[in-house]
Amino acid sequence: MMCILALSVAGWSSLAARRAHNPKVVGSNPAPATKINKAPLSGLFAIWFLERVFGEVGMSVAVSALQPLIEPTIVGMGYEFVGIEVQAYQGQVLIRVYVDGPQGITVGELQQVSHQVSGILDVQDVIKQHYHLEVSSPGLDRPLYTLAHYERFVGRRIKLTTQLPINGRRNYNGQLVAIKEDQLLLVIDDEQHTVAFDNVEKARLVPDFGTK
């Protein structure tokens, strides 16, 4: 029970260790993730680094290349593919995959998914440099990637950052009250704000500890 609670609150991760099969993969035995103390590289350098790794593509294209390889396997195992993030970190690539299940997901299940996903990456050989693979539950502060995610959580409080500022503002934290024609309607301090879905850079649920 404690393990499942930790999964729900903070999210557990499993680091894929397949050094014996593919020397590009960095890691050890799958285990609950430890936090990375230094922030991932960002901005122009992160984009440049990922372009060098994946050829002449950026981070969004890297995700587009990896998702079709990974998502069908996860869905076929009976789990929900929540999303994938690709970041440059200390001269390597960090691939973070979020997975969930109908009743949540356990550490053992995350390890099984990690094993399958790392096997796919080994065979497909998409990444040409050392990389870390992290498979994690979404946690209570669940990331939101698709319009369907937002529709699922209408009524919940979310926080998001826009790609382009709206009247000088990029950060929002409020209740998602509706979605109309790909526009997210948020209420913050009794004031309504509209954010285009295509303008969202990143978004997460705000944890509601009264929600299972």
Secondary structure, 3 states (H helix, E strand, C coil): CHHHHHHHHCCCEEECCCCCCCCCECCCCCCCCCCCCCCCCCHHHHHHHHHHHHCCCCHHHHHHHHHHHHHHHHHHCCCEEEEEEEEEECCEEEEEEEEECCCCCCHHHHHHHHHHHHHHHHHHCCCCCCEEEEEECCCCCCECCCHHHHHHCCCCEEEEEEEEEECCEEEEEEEEEEEECCEEEEEECCEEEEEEHHHEEEEEECCCCCCC
